[in-house]
Amino acid sequence: MSFSISNSYNLMSEALNYRALRQKIISSNIANIDTPFYRAKDIDFESTLLKKAKKAFGNEDKKLKMAITNKNHLNGILDLEDEKPSVFFRDGHLARNDANTVDLDIETTEMSKNSIMFNALTSALKRDSLLFKAVIDSSSKV
């Protein structure tokens, strides 16, 4: 059994982990800027987090659930916890003569955007934690 502070806290923690993973992928792209035939990679986790947020806050689409009349029936409903973000090749950029698709301007821009989002998530998690700390501190004084 795991302790959960709030639905938003869990989503922010997961988003923070994905942002850290994205930072590693972008760093790997930059490190391979001179590697022939290297294709720049990126990660799509926003759609996965959006689905998890809808499930956590009860805004998911209303779907008719499949009736299971026998224990041997397949479940039929995919659990959103099994959903993982997808890593993809960021193509669409002109490859150089060595077929490398890493563009330093794009990578540094993406790294800056990711860093800003990482810092915003960190601040939000700290603020969320301070609220619960204040509640615990004030309840101990009673």
SEGUFI-709947 format. One record per atom (N, C-alpha, C, O): residue number from 1; residue in one letter; atom name; x, y, z. Coordinates in pm, 1 decimal. Example, Ala and Ser with C-alpha at 12.3 -4.5 7.8 and 13.67 -1.06 7.14 Angstrom:
resi; resn; name; east; north; up
1; A; N; 1319.0; -569.0; 780.0
1; A; CA; 1230.0; -450.0; 780.0
1; A; C; 1320.0; -330.0; 780.0
1; A; O; 1423.6; -331.9; 846.5
2; S; N; 1285.0; -225.0; 708.0
2; S; CA; 1367.0; -106.0; 714.0
2; S; C; 1290.0; 3.0; 787.0
2; S; O; 1340.9; 113.8; 803.9
END
This chain:
resi; resn; name; east; north; up
1; M; N; 84.0; -116.9; 0.0
1; M; CA; 0.0; 0.0; 0.0
1; M; C; 88.6; 123.3; 0.0
1; M; O; 180.6; 134.0; 81.1
2; S; N; 61.9; 214.6; -89.0
2; S; CA; 142.3; 336.4; -95.9
2; S; C; 60.2; 455.7; -47.8
2; S; O; -61.5; 461.2; -65.6
3; F; N; 128.6; 548.6; 12.3
3; F; CA; 63.9; 667.3; 65.8
3; F; C; 57.3; 772.6; -44.7
3; F; O; 156.8; 798.7; -112.4
4; S; N; -57.9; 831.6; -62.1
4; S; CA; -76.8; 932.3; -165.2
4; S; C; -124.4; 1061.9; -100.6
4; S; O; -227.0; 1063.7; -32.5
5; I; N; -50.5; 1169.8; -121.9
5; I; CA; -89.1; 1298.7; -66.4
5; I; C; -211.4; 1351.1; -139.4
5; I; O; -310.7; 1387.8; -76.5
6; S; N; -204.7; 1354.6; -271.5
6; S; CA; -316.9; 1400.2; -352.5
6; S; C; -297.7; 1351.7; -495.5
6; S; O; -188.5; 1310.2; -534.2
7; N; N; -404.8; 1357.5; -572.9
7; N; CA; -395.8; 1317.7; -713.6
7; N; C; -299.9; 1409.2; -789.7
7; N; O; -221.1; 1362.7; -871.9
8; S; N; -307.1; 1537.9; -762.2
8; S; CA; -220.6; 1631.6; -834.0
8; S; C; -73.6; 1610.1; -797.2
8; S; O; 14.3; 1623.6; -882.4
9; Y; N; -46.9; 1577.2; -671.7
9; Y; CA; 90.4; 1552.3; -628.8
9; Y; C; 149.2; 1433.2; -704.1
9; Y; O; 263.5; 1437.6; -749.5
10; N; N; 69.8; 1326.7; -717.0
10; N; CA; 117.5; 1208.3; -789.9
10; N; C; 144.1; 1240.2; -936.2
10; N; O; 244.4; 1195.6; -992.0
11; L; N; 54.9; 1317.1; -999.3
11; L; CA; 74.4; 1353.6; -1139.8
11; L; C; 196.4; 1443.3; -1157.6
11; L; O; 272.4; 1426.7; -1253.1
12; M; N; 215.4; 1538.0; -1066.4
12; M; CA; 331.4; 1625.8; -1076.1
12; M; C; 461.5; 1548.0; -1056.1
12; M; O; 561.2; 1575.5; -1122.8
13; S; N; 460.4; 1451.8; -965.1
13; S; CA; 579.7; 1369.2; -943.3
13; S; C; 613.4; 1288.8; -1067.4
13; S; O; 729.7; 1277.5; -1106.0
14; E; N; 510.7; 1233.4; -1129.4
14; E; CA; 532.6; 1156.2; -1251.2
14; E; C; 580.6; 1246.8; -1364.7
14; E; O; 669.9; 1209.2; -1440.6
15; A; N; 522.2; 1365.1; -1376.4
15; A; CA; 565.3; 1460.6; -1479.1
15; A; C; 710.8; 1502.0; -1456.5
15; A; O; 785.8; 1520.6; -1552.3
16; L; N; 749.9; 1516.2; -1331.9
16; L; CA; 887.8; 1551.4; -1299.5
16; L; C; 983.7; 1441.2; -1345.1
16; L; O; 1090.6; 1469.7; -1399.0
17; N; N; 945.2; 1316.4; -1323.3
17; N; CA; 1027.1; 1203.9; -1369.5
17; N; C; 1039.0; 1202.8; -1521.4
17; N; O; 1146.7; 1177.5; -1575.4
18; Y; N; 927.7; 1230.3; -1590.7
18; Y; CA; 930.8; 1233.7; -1736.9
18; Y; C; 1015.7; 1350.2; -1787.1
18; Y; O; 1086.2; 1336.8; -1887.1
19; R; N; 1009.4; 1463.7; -1718.7
19; R; CA; 1092.2; 1578.0; -1757.6
19; R; C; 1240.5; 1545.3; -1741.1
19; R; O; 1322.4; 1585.4; -1823.7
20; A; N; 1275.3; 1472.9; -1635.1
20; A; CA; 1414.6; 1431.9; -1614.9
20; A; C; 1458.8; 1336.3; -1726.0
20; A; O; 1571.1; 1345.5; -1775.5
21; L; N; 1369.6; 1244.6; -1764.8
21; L; CA; 1400.7; 1152.6; -1874.1
21; L; C; 1418.1; 1229.3; -2005.0
21; L; O; 1507.6; 1198.4; -2083.7
22; R; N; 1333.0; 1328.9; -2028.5
22; R; CA; 1344.2; 1408.6; -2151.2
22; R; C; 1477.7; 1484.0; -2153.0
22; R; O; 1540.2; 1497.6; -2258.1
23; Q; N; 1520.1; 1531.9; -2038.3
23; Q; CA; 1648.9; 1601.5; -2029.7
23; Q; C; 1763.1; 1507.7; -2069.6
23; Q; O; 1856.3; 1548.8; -2138.7
24; K; N; 1755.4; 1382.2; -2026.0
24; K; CA; 1858.6; 1284.0; -2062.0
24; K; C; 1858.4; 1256.4; -2212.0
24; K; O; 1964.3; 1243.8; -2273.6
25; I; N; 1739.3; 1247.2; -2270.3
25; I; CA; 1729.6; 1219.7; -2414.0
25; I; C; 1786.8; 1336.6; -2494.7
25; I; O; 1860.4; 1315.7; -2591.1
26; I; N; 1753.2; 1458.1; -2455.4
26; I; CA; 1805.3; 1575.5; -2526.2
26; I; C; 1956.8; 1583.4; -2509.7
26; I; O; 2027.7; 1616.3; -2604.9
27; S; N; 2006.6; 1553.9; -2390.9
27; S; CA; 2151.6; 1553.6; -2367.9
27; S; C; 2219.6; 1448.9; -2455.2
27; S; O; 2328.3; 1472.0; -2508.3
28; S; N; 2155.3; 1334.6; -2469.5
28; S; CA; 2208.6; 1229.1; -2556.7
28; S; C; 2212.6; 1275.5; -2701.7
28; S; O; 2308.2; 1246.8; -2773.8
29; N; N; 2109.3; 1347.0; -2744.6
29; N; CA; 2109.1; 1400.4; -2881.4
29; N; C; 2226.7; 1494.4; -2902.8
29; N; O; 2296.6; 1486.3; -3003.8
30; I; N; 2247.8; 1583.6; -2806.7
30; I; CA; 2357.9; 1679.9; -2818.5
30; I; C; 2492.9; 1607.7; -2816.1
30; I; O; 2584.2; 1644.6; -2889.8
31; A; N; 2505.4; 1505.9; -2732.7
31; A; CA; 2630.9; 1430.7; -2724.7
31; A; C; 2661.2; 1357.5; -2855.6
31; A; O; 2777.3; 1331.2; -2887.0
32; N; N; 2556.6; 1324.9; -2931.6
32; N; CA; 2575.8; 1251.9; -3056.9
32; N; C; 2566.4; 1342.0; -3179.8
32; N; O; 2535.7; 1294.7; -3289.3
33; I; N; 2592.2; 1469.5; -3162.4
33; I; CA; 2578.1; 1563.6; -3273.7
33; I; C; 2674.5; 1534.0; -3387.9
33; I; O; 2646.2; 1568.7; -3502.6
34; D; N; 2786.8; 1471.1; -3358.8
34; D; CA; 2884.8; 1438.7; -3463.2
34; D; C; 2884.7; 1291.0; -3500.6
34; D; O; 2973.5; 1246.0; -3573.1
35; T; N; 2787.3; 1215.3; -3452.8
35; T; CA; 2779.2; 1072.5; -3483.3
35; T; C; 2706.9; 1053.1; -3616.6
35; T; O; 2590.7; 1091.7; -3629.6
36; P; N; 2773.6; 994.4; -3715.3
36; P; CA; 2707.3; 972.5; -3844.0
36; P; C; 2583.6; 883.1; -3830.3
36; P; O; 2583.8; 787.1; -3753.3
37; F; N; 2479.7; 915.1; -3904.6
37; F; CA; 2353.7; 840.2; -3911.3
37; F; C; 2274.2; 841.0; -3780.9
37; F; O; 2179.2; 764.1; -3766.4
38; Y; N; 2311.5; 926.6; -3686.3
38; Y; CA; 2234.4; 935.9; -3561.2
38; Y; C; 2107.8; 1016.2; -3586.9
38; Y; O; 2111.5; 1122.3; -3649.2
39; R; N; 1996.6; 964.5; -3538.3
39; R; CA; 1867.8; 1033.3; -3552.2
39; R; C; 1826.3; 1087.8; -3416.4
39; R; O; 1825.8; 1015.4; -3316.8
40; A; N; 1791.6; 1215.8; -3413.2
40; A; CA; 1752.1; 1280.2; -3288.1
40; A; C; 1625.3; 1214.7; -3233.3
40; A; O; 1533.6; 1182.3; -3308.8
41; K; N; 1621.0; 1195.4; -3100.7
41; K; CA; 1508.6; 1131.9; -3033.4
41; K; C; 1437.2; 1232.5; -2944.4
41; K; O; 1493.1; 1335.6; -2907.0
42; D; N; 1313.7; 1200.9; -2911.5
42; D; CA; 1236.5; 1281.1; -2817.5
42; D; C; 1135.9; 1187.5; -2751.0
42; D; O; 1125.6; 1070.5; -2787.8
43; I; N; 1062.6; 1238.8; -2654.1
43; I; CA; 966.1; 1156.9; -2580.7
43; I; C; 832.0; 1229.9; -2576.8
43; I; O; 826.6; 1351.2; -2556.8
44; D; N; 724.8; 1154.8; -2596.0
44; D; CA; 590.4; 1211.0; -2586.9
44; D; C; 525.1; 1153.3; -2461.8
44; D; O; 483.1; 1037.6; -2460.2
45; F; N; 517.0; 1234.7; -2357.6
45; F; CA; 454.3; 1189.4; -2234.1
45; F; C; 333.7; 1273.7; -2197.4
45; F; O; 259.8; 1238.7; -2105.4
46; E; N; 312.4; 1383.8; -2267.6
46; E; CA; 201.6; 1473.0; -2234.2
46; E; C; 66.2; 1405.2; -2250.5
46; E; O; -21.8; 1421.3; -2166.0
47; S; N; 48.7; 1328.7; -2359.8
47; S; CA; -80.1; 1261.2; -2381.4
47; S; C; -104.0; 1153.3; -2276.0
47; S; O; -217.7; 1131.3; -2234.3
48; T; N; 2.9; 1086.0; -2232.9
48; T; CA; -10.2; 984.8; -2128.2
48; T; C; -50.9; 1050.1; -1996.2
48; T; O; -138.1; 998.8; -1926.1
49; L; N; 11.5; 1162.5; -1962.0
49; L; CA; -24.3; 1232.6; -1838.3
49; L; C; -166.8; 1287.6; -1844.0
49; L; O; -237.4; 1287.8; -1743.2
50; L; N; -208.8; 1333.8; -1961.0
50; L; CA; -344.5; 1385.5; -1975.5
50; L; C; -447.6; 1275.7; -1949.6
50; L; O; -548.3; 1299.4; -1882.8
51; K; N; -422.9; 1156.9; -2001.7
51; K; CA; -514.5; 1044.8; -1978.2
51; K; C; -516.4; 1006.4; -1830.4
51; K; O; -622.0; 976.5; -1774.7
52; K; N; -399.8; 1007.3; -1768.1
52; K; CA; -393.8; 973.8; -1625.7
52; K; C; -461.6; 1080.2; -1540.5
52; K; O; -523.1; 1048.7; -1438.6
53; A; N; -450.6; 1206.4; -1582.1
53; A; CA; -517.5; 1315.0; -1509.0
53; A; C; -668.5; 1300.9; -1520.3
53; A; O; -740.4; 1320.2; -1422.2
54; K; N; -716.3; 1267.9; -1638.1
54; K; CA; -860.6; 1248.9; -1656.5
54; K; C; -911.1; 1134.2; -1569.1
54; K; O; -1019.3; 1142.0; -1511.0
55; K; N; -831.5; 1027.9; -1560.7
55; K; CA; -872.0; 914.6; -1477.6
55; K; C; -867.0; 952.1; -1328.6
55; K; O; -957.4; 916.6; -1252.9
56; A; N; -763.5; 1022.5; -1287.2
56; A; CA; -746.0; 1057.0; -1145.7
56; A; C; -852.2; 1153.8; -1095.8
56; A; O; -895.3; 1145.1; -980.8
57; F; N; -894.3; 1245.2; -1181.1
57; F; CA; -990.3; 1346.7; -1139.2
57; F; C; -1132.7; 1317.3; -1184.8
57; F; O; -1221.4; 1401.5; -1170.7
58; G; N; -1154.5; 1197.6; -1239.5
58; G; CA; -1289.9; 1155.6; -1275.5
58; G; C; -1345.3; 1219.8; -1400.7
58; G; O; -1467.0; 1225.1; -1417.8
59; N; N; -1260.1; 1268.4; -1488.4
59; N; CA; -1307.2; 1331.1; -1611.4
59; N; C; -1289.8; 1240.9; -1732.6
59; N; O; -1299.5; 1286.7; -1846.4
60; E; N; -1264.4; 1114.2; -1708.9
60; E; CA; -1242.1; 1025.6; -1822.5
60; E; C; -1372.3; 1004.9; -1899.7
60; E; O; -1481.9; 1021.9; -1846.4
61; D; N; -1357.2; 968.5; -2023.8
61; D; CA; -1474.5; 945.7; -2108.2
61; D; C; -1558.4; 833.2; -2050.8
61; D; O; -1506.6; 733.6; -2000.2
62; K; N; -1687.3; 851.3; -2059.7
62; K; CA; -1778.7; 749.0; -2011.3
62; K; C; -1788.4; 639.1; -2116.4
62; K; O; -1835.2; 662.6; -2227.8
63; K; N; -1744.9; 521.6; -2081.1
63; K; CA; -1747.9; 408.8; -2173.8
63; K; C; -1825.4; 296.0; -2109.5
63; K; O; -1820.0; 275.8; -1988.2
64; L; N; -1896.3; 224.2; -2191.2
64; L; CA; -1969.5; 108.1; -2145.2
64; L; C; -1870.2; -3.4; -2116.8
64; L; O; -1794.4; -44.2; -2204.7
65; K; N; -1871.2; -51.4; -1995.8
65; K; CA; -1777.3; -156.0; -1957.7
65; K; C; -1829.0; -291.6; -2003.9
65; K; O; -1949.3; -317.4; -2003.3
66; M; N; -1737.6; -375.9; -2043.2
66; M; CA; -1772.2; -507.9; -2091.7
66; M; C; -1811.8; -597.3; -1973.9
66; M; O; -1743.3; -601.4; -1871.7
67; A; N; -1922.4; -668.0; -1989.8
67; A; CA; -1967.7; -759.7; -1885.2
67; A; C; -1882.2; -886.1; -1889.5
67; A; O; -1855.9; -942.3; -1995.8
68; I; N; -1840.2; -928.5; -1771.8
68; I; CA; -1762.6; -1052.1; -1762.0
68; I; C; -1850.7; -1152.7; -1689.0
68; I; O; -1872.6; -1142.5; -1568.3
69; T; N; -1900.3; -1249.0; -1763.8
69; T; CA; -1991.5; -1348.3; -1706.8
69; T; C; -1922.2; -1477.4; -1670.6
69; T; O; -1981.7; -1566.0; -1609.2
70; N; N; -1795.5; -1487.9; -1709.0
70; N; CA; -1719.1; -1608.5; -1681.4
70; N; C; -1579.0; -1565.8; -1642.3
70; N; O; -1523.7; -1473.4; -1702.0
71; K; N; -1520.7; -1631.4; -1543.3
71; K; CA; -1387.1; -1593.1; -1497.8
71; K; C; -1279.9; -1610.9; -1604.9
71; K; O; -1171.4; -1554.2; -1592.5
72; N; N; -1307.4; -1687.2; -1708.1
72; N; CA; -1211.4; -1709.5; -1815.5
72; N; C; -1218.9; -1602.8; -1924.9
72; N; O; -1138.8; -1604.2; -2018.5
73; H; N; -1314.2; -1510.8; -1913.6
73; H; CA; -1324.1; -1403.9; -2012.6
73; H; C; -1205.1; -1309.0; -1999.7
73; H; O; -1149.3; -1290.3; -1891.6
74; L; N; -1168.5; -1250.2; -2112.6
74; L; CA; -1063.8; -1148.2; -2111.5
74; L; C; -1121.5; -1019.2; -2056.1
74; L; O; -1241.3; -994.1; -2069.0
75; N; N; -1038.5; -938.4; -1995.3
75; N; CA; -1083.9; -814.3; -1933.8
75; N; C; -1136.0; -715.6; -2037.4
75; N; O; -1244.5; -660.5; -2019.1
76; G; N; -1063.0; -691.8; -2144.4
76; G; CA; -1109.6; -604.5; -2250.5
76; G; C; -1082.7; -457.2; -2227.2
76; G; O; -1079.6; -381.2; -2323.9
77; I; N; -1063.3; -413.6; -2105.9
77; I; CA; -1034.8; -273.7; -2075.6
77; I; C; -886.1; -262.0; -2044.7
77; I; O; -833.2; -330.9; -1957.4
78; L; N; -820.8; -173.7; -2117.6
78; L; CA; -678.7; -152.9; -2092.1
78; L; C; -662.6; -62.2; -1971.5
78; L; O; -726.4; 42.7; -1962.4
79; D; N; -579.2; -102.2; -1881.5
79; D; CA; -552.2; -20.9; -1763.5
79; D; C; -458.3; 92.0; -1802.6
79; D; O; -357.2; 68.5; -1868.8
80; L; N; -490.6; 214.7; -1762.2
80; L; CA; -407.5; 329.5; -1798.6
80; L; C; -271.8; 325.7; -1730.5
80; L; O; -178.8; 392.3; -1776.0
81; E; N; -258.2; 250.4; -1623.8
81; E; CA; -128.8; 242.5; -1556.7
81; E; C; -25.7; 172.5; -1645.4
81; E; O; 94.6; 193.1; -1629.2
82; D; N; -73.1; 89.4; -1739.5
82; D; CA; 17.6; 20.5; -1828.8
82; D; C; 65.1; 110.9; -1941.9
82; D; O; 158.4; 76.5; -2014.5
83; E; N; 1.8; 225.0; -1956.5
83; E; CA; 38.5; 316.6; -2062.0
83; E; C; 170.5; 382.8; -2029.1
83; E; O; 190.4; 432.8; -1918.4
84; K; N; 258.3; 382.8; -2123.3
84; K; CA; 390.5; 441.8; -2104.5
84; K; C; 411.9; 548.4; -2210.5
84; K; O; 355.0; 540.4; -2319.4
85; P; N; 492.9; 647.5; -2179.6
85; P; CA; 524.0; 747.3; -2282.6
85; P; C; 604.2; 682.4; -2394.6
85; P; O; 671.9; 581.8; -2373.2
86; S; N; 596.3; 739.3; -2511.9
86; S; CA; 665.3; 680.0; -2625.8
86; S; C; 784.3; 765.4; -2667.7
86; S; O; 775.5; 887.9; -2677.1
87; V; N; 893.9; 698.3; -2692.2
87; V; CA; 1013.4; 763.3; -2744.4
87; V; C; 1005.7; 752.9; -2896.3
87; V; O; 976.6; 646.5; -2950.8
88; F; N; 1032.0; 863.3; -2963.3
88; F; CA; 1023.1; 863.5; -3109.0
88; F; C; 1141.4; 938.3; -3167.9
88; F; O; 1210.3; 1013.4; -3098.9
89; F; N; 1163.4; 916.3; -3297.5
89; F; CA; 1268.2; 988.0; -3368.4
89; F; C; 1212.2; 1121.4; -3413.3
89; F; O; 1106.9; 1127.1; -3476.9
90; R; N; 1282.3; 1228.5; -3380.5
90; R; CA; 1238.2; 1361.9; -3417.7
90; R; C; 1289.0; 1391.4; -3558.9
90; R; O; 1387.3; 1462.9; -3578.2
91; D; N; 1219.5; 1334.6; -3656.0
91; D; CA; 1255.3; 1357.6; -3796.2
91; D; C; 1184.8; 1482.8; -3846.3
91; D; O; 1109.6; 1545.7; -3771.9
92; G; N; 1207.8; 1517.8; -3966.9
92; G; CA; 1148.9; 1638.4; -4021.8
92; G; C; 1251.8; 1747.9; -4033.6
92; G; O; 1227.5; 1850.5; -4097.2
93; H; N; 1366.5; 1726.8; -3972.8
93; H; CA; 1474.8; 1823.4; -3985.0
93; H; C; 1565.9; 1774.8; -4097.0
93; H; O; 1577.6; 1654.8; -4122.0
94; L; N; 1628.0; 1867.3; -4161.9
94; L; CA; 1717.6; 1828.7; -4270.2
94; L; C; 1839.2; 1756.3; -4214.2
94; L; O; 1905.5; 1804.7; -4122.5
95; A; N; 1866.6; 1641.8; -4269.7
95; A; CA; 1985.0; 1567.4; -4228.4
95; A; C; 2107.5; 1628.7; -4296.1
95; A; O; 2100.6; 1678.9; -4408.2
96; R; N; 2216.7; 1623.0; -4226.4
96; R; CA; 2341.4; 1673.0; -4283.9
96; R; C; 2395.5; 1568.1; -4381.0
96; R; O; 2332.1; 1465.4; -4404.9
97; N; N; 2512.0; 1595.3; -4435.7
97; N; CA; 2572.2; 1501.8; -4530.9
97; N; C; 2598.6; 1364.6; -4469.1
97; N; O; 2598.6; 1263.7; -4539.5
98; D; N; 2621.2; 1360.5; -4336.6
98; D; CA; 2646.9; 1232.7; -4270.1
98; D; C; 2518.0; 1167.5; -4220.3
98; D; O; 2523.6; 1069.7; -4145.6
99; A; N; 2401.7; 1220.1; -4260.5
99; A; CA; 2268.0; 1167.6; -4226.6
99; A; C; 2232.4; 1185.7; -4079.3
99; A; O; 2139.0; 1121.7; -4031.1
100; N; N; 2303.4; 1270.2; -4007.7
100; N; CA; 2271.6; 1300.9; -3868.8
100; N; C; 2162.0; 1407.3; -3868.5
100; N; O; 2171.4; 1506.2; -3941.2
101; T; N; 2056.9; 1387.3; -3785.9
101; T; CA; 1944.2; 1480.8; -3784.4
101; T; C; 1942.7; 1573.0; -3662.6
101; T; O; 1843.6; 1642.4; -3640.0
102; V; N; 2049.7; 1575.3; -3584.0
102; V; CA; 2055.1; 1659.9; -3465.0
102; V; C; 2083.6; 1803.5; -3506.7
102; V; O; 2182.0; 1831.2; -3575.2
103; D; N; 1996.3; 1894.2; -3464.5
103; D; CA; 2014.1; 2038.1; -3488.3
103; D; C; 2037.4; 2102.5; -3351.5
103; D; O; 1949.6; 2099.1; -3265.3
104; L; N; 2154.4; 2160.7; -3331.9
104; L; CA; 2191.9; 2214.9; -3201.9
104; L; C; 2096.3; 2325.1; -3155.9
104; L; O; 2065.9; 2334.1; -3037.0
105; D; N; 2049.0; 2408.2; -3247.2
105; D; CA; 1954.8; 2513.8; -3210.1
105; D; C; 1825.0; 2455.5; -3154.9
105; D; O; 1773.3; 2502.5; -3053.6
106; I; N; 1773.5; 2354.7; -3220.9
106; I; CA; 1649.1; 2291.1; -3175.0
106; I; C; 1670.2; 2221.8; -3041.0
106; I; O; 1586.3; 2232.6; -2951.5
107; E; N; 1780.6; 2151.6; -3026.9
107; E; CA; 1807.2; 2078.5; -2902.5
107; E; C; 1822.9; 2173.5; -2783.8
107; E; O; 1770.3; 2146.5; -2675.9
108; T; N; 1894.3; 2283.7; -2802.6
108; T; CA; 1911.7; 2377.5; -2690.9
108; T; C; 1780.1; 2447.7; -2657.3
108; T; O; 1752.6; 2476.5; -2540.8
109; T; N; 1698.9; 2475.1; -2759.8
109; T; CA; 1567.8; 2534.7; -2734.3
109; T; C; 1479.7; 2438.6; -2656.2
109; T; O; 1416.2; 2477.9; -2558.4
110; E; N; 1475.4; 2312.7; -2698.7
110; E; CA; 1395.4; 2211.9; -2628.6
110; E; C; 1446.7; 2190.2; -2486.6
110; E; O; 1367.8; 2169.9; -2394.4
111; M; N; 1578.3; 2194.6; -2468.9
111; M; CA; 1635.5; 2177.2; -2335.0
111; M; C; 1595.4; 2294.1; -2244.3
111; M; O; 1566.2; 2274.1; -2126.4
112; S; N; 1594.0; 2414.4; -2298.8
112; S; CA; 1554.0; 2531.6; -2219.4
112; S; C; 1406.7; 2522.2; -2179.9
112; S; O; 1371.6; 2547.4; -2064.6
113; K; N; 1320.6; 2486.2; -2274.9
113; K; CA; 1178.4; 2471.2; -2244.2
113; K; C; 1156.7; 2363.1; -2138.2
113; K; O; 1077.3; 2380.4; -2045.7
114; N; N; 1227.9; 2252.2; -2153.1
114; N; CA; 1215.1; 2142.3; -2057.3
114; N; C; 1263.5; 2184.8; -1918.8
114; N; O; 1203.0; 2148.6; -1817.9
115; S; N; 1371.2; 2260.6; -1914.0
115; S; CA; 1424.9; 2307.4; -1786.4
115; S; C; 1326.9; 2401.0; -1716.1
115; S; O; 1310.4; 2393.2; -1594.4
116; I; N; 1261.8; 2489.2; -1791.7
116; I; CA; 1162.2; 2579.5; -1733.6
116; I; C; 1045.5; 2500.5; -1676.1
116; I; O; 999.0; 2530.1; -1566.1
117; M; N; 997.8; 2400.5; -1749.5
117; M; CA; 887.5; 2317.3; -1701.5
117; M; C; 929.4; 2236.0; -1578.7
117; M; O; 850.3; 2218.6; -1485.9
118; F; N; 1053.0; 2186.4; -1578.0
118; F; CA; 1104.9; 2110.5; -1464.1
118; F; C; 1106.3; 2198.6; -1339.5
118; F; O; 1064.6; 2155.5; -1232.0
119; N; N; 1154.6; 2322.3; -1354.4
119; N; CA; 1159.8; 2415.8; -1240.8
119; N; C; 1020.0; 2452.4; -1192.8
119; N; O; 997.4; 2465.7; -1072.5
120; A; N; 926.6; 2468.6; -1285.0
120; A; CA; 788.7; 2500.3; -1246.5
120; A; C; 725.8; 2384.8; -1169.3
120; A; O; 656.6; 2406.5; -1069.9
121; L; N; 749.6; 2263.2; -1214.8
121; L; CA; 696.8; 2145.9; -1144.0
121; L; C; 759.2; 2132.5; -1005.4
121; L; O; 690.2; 2099.7; -908.9
122; T; N; 888.9; 2157.6; -995.7
122; T; CA; 956.6; 2151.1; -866.4
122; T; C; 897.4; 2252.5; -769.7
122; T; O; 874.1; 2221.0; -653.0
123; S; N; 872.9; 2374.2; -817.5
123; S; CA; 812.4; 2477.9; -732.9
123; S; C; 672.3; 2439.4; -689.1
123; S; O; 635.2; 2459.9; -573.5
124; A; N; 594.3; 2383.7; -780.6
124; A; CA; 458.1; 2342.3; -747.4
124; A; C; 458.9; 2229.5; -644.4
124; A; O; 376.4; 2228.6; -553.0
125; L; N; 550.9; 2134.9; -658.5
125; L; CA; 559.9; 2025.1; -561.4
125; L; C; 601.0; 2077.2; -424.0
125; L; O; 549.2; 2030.8; -322.4
126; K; N; 693.2; 2172.7; -419.6
126; K; CA; 734.2; 2231.3; -291.4
126; K; C; 617.5; 2303.2; -224.8
126; K; O; 594.9; 2289.4; -104.5
127; R; N; 543.9; 2380.0; -304.3
127; R; CA; 429.8; 2454.7; -250.9
127; R; C; 322.6; 2358.2; -199.2
127; R; O; 263.8; 2380.9; -93.5
128; D; N; 297.9; 2250.9; -274.3
128; D; CA; 200.1; 2150.2; -232.8
128; D; C; 244.8; 2082.7; -103.0
128; D; O; 163.1; 2057.7; -14.4
129; S; N; 373.6; 2053.7; -92.1
129; S; CA; 427.4; 1989.5; 28.1
129; S; C; 419.9; 2081.9; 148.9
129; S; O; 390.6; 2036.7; 259.6
130; L; N; 446.1; 2211.2; 128.9
130; L; CA; 441.0; 2306.3; 239.9
130; L; C; 300.5; 2318.0; 297.6
130; L; O; 284.2; 2338.6; 417.8
131; L; N; 199.1; 2305.0; 212.8
131; L; CA; 60.9; 2309.7; 260.0
131; L; C; 33.9; 2194.8; 356.9
131; L; O; -24.5; 2215.5; 463.3
132; F; N; 75.9; 2075.0; 320.5
132; F; CA; 53.4; 1960.2; 408.1
132; F; C; 139.8; 1967.2; 533.2
132; F; O; 97.6; 1924.3; 640.6
133; K; N; 261.1; 2021.2; 519.8
133; K; CA; 346.8; 2037.7; 636.5
133; K; C; 281.6; 2134.7; 735.5
133; K; O; 284.5; 2110.8; 856.3
134; A; N; 223.5; 2242.6; 685.8
134; A; CA; 156.9; 2339.7; 772.3
134; A; C; 38.3; 2277.3; 844.3
134; A; O; 15.7; 2305.6; 961.9
135; V; N; -36.8; 2193.8; 775.9
135; V; CA; -151.5; 2126.3; 839.0
135; V; C; -104.1; 2031.0; 948.2
135; V; O; -164.2; 2024.5; 1055.4
136; I; N; 1.7; 1958.3; 921.9
136; I; CA; 54.3; 1863.6; 1021.4
136; I; C; 109.5; 1939.6; 1141.2
136; I; O; 85.2; 1901.1; 1255.6
137; D; N; 183.9; 2047.6; 1115.8
137; D; CA; 239.2; 2127.3; 1226.0
137; D; C; 130.2; 2189.3; 1312.5
137; D; O; 140.2; 2188.5; 1435.1
138; S; N; 26.4; 2242.8; 1249.3
138; S; CA; -78.9; 2306.6; 1327.0
138; S; C; -162.4; 2203.3; 1403.1
138; S; O; -216.1; 2234.8; 1509.4
139; S; N; -174.4; 2082.6; 1352.0
139; S; CA; -252.3; 1980.9; 1424.9
139; S; C; -174.3; 1925.8; 1543.2
139; S; O; -234.7; 1875.0; 1637.6
140; S; N; -42.9; 1934.4; 1540.6
140; S; CA; 35.6; 1884.1; 1653.3
140; S; C; 31.5; 1981.2; 1771.4
140; S; O; 61.7; 1942.0; 1884.2
141; K; N; -5.1; 2106.2; 1747.5
141; K; CA; -9.3; 2206.3; 1853.3
141; K; C; -140.1; 2202.0; 1929.7
141; K; O; -151.9; 2262.6; 2036.3
142; V; N; -236.8; 2132.2; 1877.2
142; V; CA; -369.3; 2129.1; 1942.4
142; V; C; -369.8; 2034.4; 2059.5
142; V; O; -472.3; 2019.0; 2126.0
END
